[in-house]
């Protein structure tokens, strides 16, 4: 590595320094694709040299030179027409490059802001490598993201994919590219009543029960099921230890009751597409939503309810209780500092 300025915007390079090392390979691969430059820069070198990195990249110059060369060598091209065509192409490529850089900056910022994305306080660990075909599809959508809202959205999608490759399907990318602001607002409101795979119907139904237009629209988009027709009922059975586990990411709602007893409730189910979109709602807090959903499920058959955090321990996955929402004889919430952890079986 020499002292020559690298082809990397300063705001991105500065933020890169603080990203967990486990995620660095995925970040570098994504930046290399979006910025169209060699950005295989060691984090240690960035920490020493970030003050020297220029904000303006060389990408635009490279694009202009390539396009100019192509136009100039076109046989029989009229000079004025060729010049106009070159200007149109350059503006188009500049715009795409600016959009890609904005998405890259949003991705790095999201990773930096969520250094301890896991509920147990640990840093996120990448679980695989970014798929080249997925990146090909993503790049086409990112370069067309001209609004700040879309750039931020695609940045969060890319950050989520870096944390967990395979988290977002190409179908989800296609859906997001067509997702209107109005539909996004409807889903945002709905998401605060949903946890994991479902939303209790009593929470999700609108105040004016006659107007379920929003729910029907989400159902027609393929985000939810059970809004129309006879609806759905979710049935749960307490296991041999008397537990039912409801999961979203590494957050759990833990219900305790009599062994092998069955409970059920009316619900609206999220499709796999809807489940993938939940983490992208920035105004939603999964833990707060878990509390709301858990309290809506309360019945005499549920003796205790906890919020917990999952953690891999040895060969099993266990839950660390962090909050007691209720016991039959204790209606008020209590914070539990590491009560006994049941094994998920």
N, C-alpha and C positions, 0 to 999 in steps of 0.2 A: 504494500500500500504506500503510495507516494503522498506528497503534500498537495497534489492537484485537487481542485475543488470537485467533489463528487456531484453527480447529476441527481440531486435530491433536495426538495424544498426544505428550508430551514425549520418551519414549524413542525414538519413531519419528523425530521431528524432529531430535533430537540425532544419531542415526545417519545421517540423510540427508545431513548436511553433508559426510561423508567419501566419499560414493559418486561414482565417476567421472562427469563431466559428460555423457559420451556416453550414459550409461544413465538420466540424470535424466528425460527425457520419458516413457520407459516406466514408471519408478517413479511419477511423478506421476499418470499415467493409471490405474495399478493402485490407488494409494491413493485416488484420487478415487472409484473404483468400490467398493472395500471399506469405506471409512470413510463413504461417503455424504455427503461434504462438499466444498466448494471448497478444494482443497489446492494450487492452482497457485502455489506459494510459491518465489520465486527462491532459489537456494542461497546467494547472497551475503547475502540478508536473513536466512536461517536462521542463518548463522554469527554474525550480529550480535545476533539476538534470541532464540536458542534458550533462553537462561536464563530468559526471560519466559514461555515456553510452558507452560501448565497441563497436568497429566497427565489431568484429566477433561475429556472433550469435551462438546459440547452435543448430541451425537447423541441421547442418551437422552431429553432434554427434548423434542426435536422429534418423536421417535417417540411419546412419551406424549401430547403435545398432539394429534397427528394422529389417533391411535386414539380418544382421548377425544371428539374432535369428531365422529368417525364414529358412535360409539355413542350419543352424546347426541342426534343428529339422526335416529336410527332410529325410524320411526313406530311408536307403540304398544308400545315396549319396556318391559318390567317393570323398574323401577329397580334392584332387587336383582340380577336376572338380568343386566341390562346392566353393573352394577358388577363382578360376578364375571367376566363375559366380558371386560371391559376389563382386569382384572387378569391373566387368563390370557394375553391377547394381548400385553400389555406385557411380562410375564415372558418370553414366547416371543421377542419382538423384541429384548429386552435380551440374551438368551442368544445369539441370532444375531449381534448387533452385537459382543458380547464375543469370539465366535469369529472374526469377520472381522478384528477389531483384532489378535487374537493371531496370525493368519496373516500380516497385514500386517507386524507387528513381526518375525516370523520371516523374512519375505522380505527386509526391509531389513537385518537382522542378517547373513543369508547373503551379501548383496551386499557388506556392509562387511568381513566376514571374508575374502572372496575378491577383494580389490581387484586382485590380479594373478592372475586365474584361468587365464590362458594360461601354458603351460609355458615359453615363452620369456621370461617375466617381464613381459610387457607387460600393460597394463590391458585388460579386456574391452571390446569395442566392439559396440554394438547393430547388428544387420544388417537391421533392419526395424521395423515398427510393430506393436504388439499388436493382434490381431484382436478386434473388438467381439463377434462371435459366440462366440469362444473365451472371452472374459472373462465373458460371460453364463453359460456352462456352468460355468466355474471358480467363479464367485461362489456358485452354489447348493451346490457341494460344500464350499467354505470355510466357509460359515455353519453347516454341520452338524458341523464338526470340533471336537468338545468335549474331546478328550483332547490332552495336550501332544504326544504322539507324532504324531498326525494334523496338528496345527497346524504342527509343525515340518516335516512331510513336505510339506504344501501350500505352506508358505513357500518351501521349496527348489524346488518345481515352478515357482512363480511367478517366483522369481529366475532360474531357468534359462530360462524363456520370455522374460523381459526381456532377458537376454543374447543370446538367439537366437530371435526369434519364429518359431514353427512347429516348435520342437524337440519339443514334446509334443502329440500328437494328442488330440482329444476322446475317442477310444476309450481312450487311456491314462488320461485323467482318470476315465472311468467305471470302468475296471479298478481303479484305485487306491482308489476309494471303497468297493470290495467286497473289498479285499485284506486278509486276516486277518493277525494278528500271527504266527501259526504259519507261514503261507505266506511272509510277509516274511522270517522268520528262515531258512527253507530257501533262499530266493533269495539272501539275504545271504551264506550260506556258499558257494553255487555261484558267486556273482559273483567271488569271489577266485581262481577257476580259469579265468575267462573274460576274453578281451580282444577288444574290437571285436565281431566277428560270430560268434565261435566259442569253444568250450572244448575243449582236447585231451581226448579220452575218458579217457586214463590219469590225468589230474588230476581229472576230474569224477566218476568212478565212486566209489561209497562204499567204505569199508574192508571192509565186509561185502558182497561183490559180489552176494550173493543178495538183498539188500534194496535195491531201487532205487525204493522208494515215493516218496521225495522227488522224484526225477527224473521219475517218471511223473506225479506231481501237477503239477509245473511244465509238463510237456508238455501235460497236459489243460487247463491254464490258458491255453495259447497263448504261453508264454514261450520255450520251446525246442522243437527238433525233433531226432530221432535218438536219443532215450533208449531207445526200445523197438524191436522188430523187428530189421531187419538193420543199423540204424545208418547213419551217414553217413561218407564219406571226403572230405577236403578235398584237392584237387589244386592245386599251385602250380608255375609254370614261371618259371625265372630269365629275365629279359628280355635284350635285346641288350647290356646293360651288365653282366649277371651279377647283377642284384638282384631280390629279391622284397620287397614292402612290405606290412606288416600295420599297419592304422591304427585308432586310437581317439581321437577328438577331434584334438588336435594332437600326440599321441604316436605314434611309429612303432617297430615292430620291423623292423629291416632285416636281411635274410638275403642273404649273398653266396655264389655258387657258379658253376659252369660255365654259360656262356651256353646258353640254350634247354634246359637240363636240367630234368626234371620230378621233383618230390618230392610225396609225399602222406602223410596220416596220418588215423587215426580221430578223429572229432570229434563234438561235440554243437553244433548251430547255434543261435544266438539268433535269434528272430524279431524283426521290427522293434519289436514291443512290448517284448520283453526287452532290446533294445539301448537303448531309451529309458529303461528303468528303471535301467540300470547306474550313471549318474552320481548317482542319488539315494541310493545306498548310502553312508552317511557313514563307515562303518568301512573302506571299500575305498580303497586308493591305486592309481590306474591305472598309475603307473610301476612300483611294486612288483609288481603283477600282470603287467605286461609282462615283467619279468625272469623270473618263475616260468614263464610260458607259453613264452617263448623258449627257456629251458633244456630244457623238456620236448620241444621239437622237434628237439633236436640230433641230427644224423646225420652220417656221414662226407661226405655230399654237400653239406653246408652248411659252407663253408670259414671264414666269418666271420659274426659276429652282433653287431649294434649296437642300442642304444636311441638314438632321435633325436627331435628336435623339429621340426615343420614350421613354415615361415615363408614368407609371400608375398614374393617378391623380384622386382621388375619384373613381367614378364608371366608368370612361371613360379612354381611352388611348389617350394621346395627344402627339404631336410632338413639340419639341423645335427646332426652326430653329437655326442652328449654322453657316451656310455659304450660301451666295448667289452666285450661279455660273454664272447666267446672268439674266438680264431683257432685253427686246427688245431694250431699249435705254441705257443699261449699260452693255457693253460687258465684262468688267473686273471683276474678282472675288472679293467679299467683305466678310469680316468676320462680322457676326451679333451676337451681344452678347444678345441673348435671345429675338428675335423678337416675335411678337404675335404667339401663337401656335394654329394651327387648330386641331379640334377634328376629329379623325378617326371614320367614321360612316359606 
